[in-house]
Amino acid sequence: MPGRVEVSACGRYLTGGVFMAFFASFIQTAVKFIIMAAVAGCGLFLGKKLRDRKDV
């Protein structure tokens, strides 16, 4: 049937929309994680630079 994907691990059929929703949610979560990690990394880097500048 068009639009259906067989999952061989459990032998059941799922519609393509289920996989699209899962991957969309996964990608959205991954992008949020990357953005938060980048902001945290910038905060650590900037904090160290400002602390070193304050000690002088």
N, C-alpha and C positions, 0 to 999 in steps of 0.2 A: 504494500500500500504506500502511496506517496505521502511524505510527511511523517512517516513512522520510522523509528530507529530501533533495531533489536539490541538489547543488552545481553550479551552472551553469558556474562557472569551469573545472572539469575534467570535468564531465559524469558524475561518479560519484555513487553513492548511499551515504550514510552514515546510520547509525541516529541517532535523537535522543539516545541515551545518550552518544554520543561528544561531541556539542556540550554536553550538560549537564555532563559531566566536565571539559571544557575550561573552560567558564565558571565552574564551581565552583572550579577550581584558580586561574583568573585572579582571581576575586574574593577568594579567600583570600590570594593574593600581594599584591594591591592593599591589602587591609586591614592586612597586616603592614607594608607600606611606609609607609602613613599613620601607623601607630602609632610606627614607628621614627623617622620624620621629626618627629613631634610631640615625642617624648622628646628628640631631638637639639636641636630648637628651644628647648625648655624649659631644657635644659642650657646652651645658649649664653646665653640671657636671664638665667638665674640666676647663671651664672658672671660675667657683666658686672656685674650688680648687686652681687654679693659683692665683686668686685674694687674697684668704686667705693667701697664702704663701707669696705674695708680701707685705702684711700689716705687717708682723712680723719683 
